Amino acid sequence: MAQENRIAYVDMKAVLDQAPQVIAGRQRLDQEFRARNDALAQDEQRLQTLQAQLEANQLLPPAQALSAPERRRTEQEIRLLERSIQRRRDELRQELQLRRNEEISRVEVEINQAIAAIASQKGYDLVLASPVVYASDRIDVTDLILQHLQQEHAADQAEQEQP
């Protein structure tokens, strides 16, 4: 009598949304980029303020309006600030994408190791990852993978906290 192959399924979207390693990676990226993002937001606010002042200035009577040199200086400041914001936004976006890819690559290794460990422990011959057309809840091992990842993460945290 032929032995049946045991097949399991992992919902990778759920794993990538809920695994503590992924959540910790997102938090690291948030901390790493928060100061630069906040500085960019402050400059964007400054730009909006300057633009609003320039628009409001156009409605003033000539005696109360900015002088021509002051207006040109403000317009130049706006142009320089716009270029600076755009350049920094692009650099930040590129660097964040690079770091995000690094984090995902690192976590993918841990996820694949967890899947292999569960497959070995539970005797699965094949583990399919989403997307698939259909997978029965009976073969879904996503929760087991998440539990394994949570245990690994807790062990890593405990190891880092020791003196």
Secondary structure, DSSP 8 states (H G I E B T S, - for coil): ------EEEE-HHHHHHH-HHHHHHHHHHHHHHHHHHHHHHHHHHHHHHHHHHHHHHHTS-TTTS--HHHHHHHHHHHHHHHHHHHHHHHHHHHHHHHHHHHHHHHHHHHHHHHHHHHHHHHT-SEEEES--S---GGGB-HHHHHHHHHHHHHHHHHHHH--
